[in-house]
Amino acid sequence: MDQNRQSDSSSPFSGLAYEDTHEVIEQEVRSFGKEAGTGVRPADLSGTGFTYRHDWGDRNHGQRLTLNWGAITANSRVFVSIGEGAPGGGKFLGSAKYTLFNVAPANGSVGIWLDIDWNSPIRLSVDYLVINP
């Protein structure tokens, strides 16, 4: 588990889920119709979309996670898929239940609230599809 995990006692989720924040890895963002590593330019974000897969590490139970990403605004349409991360990348269907409750874009970030129904920490891989109208 992430040793840097912190809980924000002012959050309405305090005591319900672990909280964590990460930065997006710009070189791994894939803009539609472009190669990975080309990054995102402001001109690419008007009426376009892009995808990103983030490895949140080993986790279990309730989680409230925030990904800081300057390309996201409160008006972005963010679609999220969660699952068990496979060794070497990708995802697979294991025995654990992964449940996504909420997705909330904000200016400069997107928050997700999820649960991993498993007794010990296992890999969490999250795919983000962002469309800026």
N, C-alpha and C positions, 0 to 999 in steps of 0.2 A: 504494500500500500504506500501511497505517497506520504512521506514523512512531513511534507510542508503543508498538509491539510490544516485549514483553519476554519473555525466556526464563527459566524457573525451573529452575536446575540441579539442584534437589532432586527434580524431577518425574521419574517413570519414563518420561515421553515426551520428555525432553530430547534434542535432536539428531534426533528423529524427526519433529517437527512444530513449527510456530510456535505460540506461545501468546498469547492475548489475552483481556481481560475487558472487558465493557461493562455498563452499567446499563440496566434495562428503562425504556422510555418509557411511564409509567403512562397517559397520555392516549390511547395507541394500543391499549391492551388492550381486547379485546372479550369481555365476559362473555356466556354463552349467554342469549339472550332480552333483551339490553340493547343500547343504542346505544353506539357508540364514544365515548370521552371521559368516560364516567360513572365510570371508575376501578373499582377492586376494593375492596370492603369485606370485612372478616373474615367477616361473615355470608354473603357470596356464595360463600365457598370451601368450605363444608361440603357435600360430596356434589354439587358442581357442577363445571363446567368453563369454560374460557375460552381464547381464542386470541390470538396475537400474531405479527406479522411483523416481523423485524428485518433491517435492511440492514447487513451486516458490511463493506461496502466492497469494493474490488478486492483479490482474493487468488488464489493458486494454490498447488498442491502440498499437502503435509500441513499441517493446521491443528488445533490444540486450542484451542477457544474456550469461554469461560465467560460466561454471562449472569447477572448478579446480579439477583435478583427475590425480594423478601421473601415473595411469595405461594406460593412453591414450598418443599416440605419433602422430606425424604429418602423419605417415603412417597407423594409425588405420582406420578401416572402421567403421564409426559411423552412425547408423540409428536412427532417432528420430521420435517419435509420440507425438503430443500435443493434449490436450483436456481439457474440463472443469472437474475439480476435484469434485468427489462426497463426501458428508459428510461421514467420517469414512473410506475413501480410495476408490480406484477405480476411474472410469470416467463415464460420462454419456453424452448423446446427448441432449444438451439444445438448446436454440434459438440463442445463440451467434455463430458467425463465427470465427473459429480459423484458421489462415493461417500461414504455415511455409515457409519462403523464402529460407533460407540458413542454412547449417550445415558445420562448419569448425573445424576439429580436428587440434590441435597443440600439441607440446611437453608439456605435463602436464595439458592440458585443452581441452575443446570443446566449441565453441561458436555457438549460434543459433540466428537467426533473425526472428522474428515473429510478427504477428499482431492479436489482439483480437478486433473484431468489436463489441463493446459494450460500452454503455455510462458511465457505472460505473465499478469499479474494481470487477472482479470475479475470482474465483480460477483457477490457471493454474497448471496442472499436466503434467509432461514431462517424457516419457519413453525413455531410452537410450539403444540401443543394440550396443555393441562394439565388433568388431572382429579384433584381431591382427594377421595379416598374419605371 
